[in-house]
Amino acid sequence: MPSVIAALFVALAFVGCKPGVPHQYIQPDELEEILYDYHLADGMLASRPAGDKADQTVAYHAAVLKKHHVTQAEFDSSMVYYMRNAEVLHGIYEKLGERMQKEVRNLGGESSIVAGQYTARGDTASIWNEPSFMVLFSKVPFNYRSFSIKVDTAFHAGDMLLLSFNSQFIFQDGMRDGNVVLAIVLKNDSVVSRSVRLSSDMPNVLQVSDDAFIGIKEVKGYFQLNTSPNSMTVSTMRLMFLENIQLLRMHRKKPEPNTQGQSHDSIQIKGGANAPVGQPLQPSPSNKPAVPANLPSSALRRP
């Protein structure tokens, strides 16, 4: 019996000594609150004139730190620690994303979709099955999120897909650079895709369609915060928020025979269904979205 009790005390001692964030750094729960207020502050700044926004950003972020009784030096040293312990920081961002998504729904955001305005089999349907809020940061692999949508009998030949979202950046330094790709794999294994580069806080829309009325076999894509060799060693905060993500599928009528054909701005990319869902369709060393050399300028225009 004494040996059992001794073993129990040893086990409890190991649990009690479980390593955590050192006390000199901001603890995870408090950092989540600070990042939440950072996000709200930047959201308020987005609606203000751009003239003195840089100075206003510094002032707003200073106000957030003052609210939480944290100095800039304490915050910076804590971010250095967290950026070097990316798994811990990722856990904070996951909780932050869940919290943001809950807040959006509580405030009535996405109400038309959540309430079922777009039914699963209607002419216009919401087919997004991932979180509507994501946070990416500049540490691989936490700078990248892919998605794949199951295609069922509710999809028709000629369907159009519309991906919309808001982008927001919180950067202590460096260049803001993200990209998003939306693609459909057709039943003849050709791929139609659209991509957009992200560098500012703004709403974004991507649209792809089965213009040849072949039929869609798969819907996929990715969100990515780009990194560079120089940024991999810098321990500063670089965040990209993606909010209110929605993906709509819309049925279209087949054109008359004399007008049938692909529109001029559709893109056929080689690789077809063999392109991996979990990776960019045509990754390049520069970490930029895959775009064919003959890509028309209209394909990357912003809404």
Buried (B, 14 or more C-beta within 10 A) or exposed (E): EEEEEEEEEEEEEEEEEEEEBEEEBBEBEBBBBBBBBBBBBBBEBBEEEEEEBEEBBEEBBEEBBEEBEBEEEBBEBBBBBBBEBBEBBBEBBBBBBEBBBEEBBEEEBBEEBEEEEBEEEBEEBBBBEBBBBBBBBBBEEBBBBBBBBEBEEBBBBBBBBBBBBBBBBBBBEBEBBBBBBBBBBBBEBBBBBBBBBBEEBEEBBBBBBBBBBBBBBBBBBBBBBBBEEEBEEBBBBBBBBBBBBBBBBBBBEEEEEEEEEBEEBBBBBEBBBEBEBEEBBBEEEEBBBBBEEEBEEEBBEEE
